[in-house]
């Protein structure tokens, strides 16, 4: 019986392979071309059909990259809108079991159960697809999916640097260097990782640059996300409503302007050239709540514009991305974006200047990170319990946690100018 079962499986596999070879659907590139056709991505002009032309296919350890020239009349957004269909089509395959799968199976009474488990594992395995465009459409098909959860580790820290791990894509760790990219917009539907990554950034900066970093934290959801940080000695300002926000923005603008003027007066372009070590981070969660406040947005725009040179960096976060929530003057000055899943291509376009976030799987921590190019990443998860342990050495008594108290405790030496080889 065992011999008959093995023979049936092997012959079935050979037959399936022959059928797929004959029909052409076993070839992945052929599958993609068929998907382009049935989803209407090719263009018909009278009797002429303009197809998405395969230019190059290259295999890597992680999978395969296909490069295409798209037909006139199609845009990258058209292909992004069909990403789910492309991924589903690639994974619509006949599962076969061959000798390589069976070589480690023991010939005992549990053999059929073991073969079934191999089949189930193969059936559940899915390839993931990533699309990008730089004049050429690139479709990457990965052998293994991104992990659904990545636990934050101290090994991720780059001590002495302003780089913070944003996440991992299919091939590498992705860091955001605030000295290079300065500011960051973070957006995404509630529950998918926005607050988690912001708390991770604050924690990472505190651990890696404890003596050089300071924060102004504005949590317009009432304070739950940032409450654990308000007694950090590095936290200068802490606010939970619009009135707090205006006061904090004024304070940050004042000290930024003073520091920036000192840098200019000393003949330098920015803090990096001046050799200044300290940086200040203004972090605003649910910034949509002040987006229609002209006083707040005027000040914030000034901070975003001048802060690059003065070492004042902004993290602007919202779960309601719209043209009103992320005004053009903010977008124009913050090209770096991190976006989690959103409910529409319109919302995605607001954050990323293109579709894509609406097609992300509903996996907490799964997002798109964009600088010049964009990549799908899984952001690291850092629990509140672990944050408490990590920041405990930096907690101080601020006597009631009032904003003015925090300013008096830490604002006296906001920026320290030191003699360097450049001064």
Buried (B, 14 or more C-beta within 10 A) or exposed (E): EEEEEBEEBBEEBEEBBEEBEEEEBBEBBBBBBBBBEEBEBBBEEEEEEBBBEBEEBEEEEBBBBBBBEBBEEBEBBBBBBBBEBBBEBBBEBEBBBEEEBBEEBEEEEEBEEBBEEBBEEEEEEEBBBBBBBEEEBBBBBBEEBBEEEBEBEEEBBBEEEBBBBBBBBBEEBBBBBBBEBBBBBBBBBEEBBBBBBBBBBBBBBBBBBBEBBBBBBBBBBEBEBBBBBBBBBBBBBBBBBBEBBBBBBEBBBEBBBEBBEBBBEEEBEBBEBBBBBBBBBBBBBBBBBBBEBEEBBEBBBBBBEBBBBBBBBBBBBBBBBBEEBBBEBBBEBBBBBBBBBBEEBEBBBBBBEBBBBBBBEEBBBBBBBBBEEBBBBBBBBBEEEBBEEBBEEBBEEBEEEEBEBBBEBBBEEBBEBEEEEEE
